[in-house]
Amino acid sequence: MNAASELGATLIAVGAHGHRGPMDSSLVGSVATRVVATSMQSVLVVRRKLG
């Protein structure tokens, strides 16, 4: 995320596996969650299509 700021990025795209957590939540993984929580830029979380 420091690189995004240094580059002047306005959007960070991050992939997520969508693994289920201890509360059976299939939102996003820990890395994607951390990026969303700490980034000053907008974050786009992309999951692969299931099926």
SULVEN-V942312 format. One record per residue. N is the residue number from 0. NEAR is the number of other ideal C-beta (glycine too) atoms within 12 Angstrom. Layout:
BEGIN
N/NEAR ; N/NEAR
END
This chain:
BEGIN
0/20 ; 1/13 ; 2/12 ; 3/20 ; 4/14 ; 5/9 ; 6/12 ; 7/10 ; 8/18 ; 9/14 ; 10/18 ; 11/26 ; 12/19 ; 13/27 ; 14/17 ; 15/24 ; 16/20 ; 17/20 ; 18/18 ; 19/12 ; 20/16 ; 21/7 ; 22/7 ; 23/8 ; 24/13 ; 25/14 ; 26/18 ; 27/25 ; 28/22 ; 29/18 ; 30/20 ; 31/26 ; 32/21 ; 33/17 ; 34/28 ; 35/23 ; 36/15 ; 37/17 ; 38/25 ; 39/17 ; 40/22 ; 41/15 ; 42/26 ; 43/19 ; 44/25 ; 45/18 ; 46/19 ; 47/11 ; 48/6 ; 49/7 ; 50/4
END
